[in-house]
Amino acid sequence: MSAAASRIALGTAVTAILLYLIFPVVVVLAISFSSGNFLTFPPPGLSLRWYHAITGDPEWVSAFLVTLKVGSLAALLATILGVPAAFALVRHVIPAKSLLSALILCALVTPPIVTAISTYLFFVPLGLNNSLVGLACAHAVSGMPFVVINTGASLRSADRNLERAAIIHGAPPLWAIVRITLPIIAPGIVIGAILAFVHSAHELLIAIFVLGGVGKPVAVKIWSGVQATSDPTIAAASAILIGLAILTLASVTTAQWLARRRSQ
């Protein structure tokens, strides 16, 4: 097979895989603008009625507010814990560093049902069940690896000589980190915090186990809606989450571009 034919075959295969992966998202987005009363594809017509239904429904508005509160607090906690952890793993020689790194990353590979059950059993004696703070703490654990990974990558690529120069000229080490290093690695920290927030917004099982009847985040509300109704309101809510993910991707890309510009 010639080189041109190989490129055409590879391009065709990649395009087919991308279409296969994107097709469910296209279906959800199309149904969210449907003028019909049921989840049907292709939609009989286009309308914004289901987005208006979400904005006019107190339960949906409350679900988005709960998601915003929990996600923001989870991202904040993950950042507060993840940034020092990244400094410790990258900058210092500590016992069992590989084991600690593996334990932090375990949150990404542990089955969600295992995490949900263990979190519930751990939170019951602490009284953190049925609270937004408890759910934010649980989501912060699973969101912290995103902060550690991105902050650690930024630390490895940052020029430490700038920090050393500040210390040589009389700056306290902590001041040098705050005023020199943190602004340099800020894009990595921001990327990690954004990914932690999006992870919290899309998480389902832990929210079901921990939050109980206090309130429903969007993911739980969508799951409950799938069991109770078949109108396109669910698709509209899902489309909003998809838009959030796209906005996150754009933010991450922008932060990476700014980081490359700053390093040049």
Summary of the structure (lengths in Angstrom):
residues: 264
radius of gyration: 22.3
end to end distance: 41.6
largest distance: 70.4
contacts: 810
relative contact order: 0.14
helix: 81%
strand: 1%
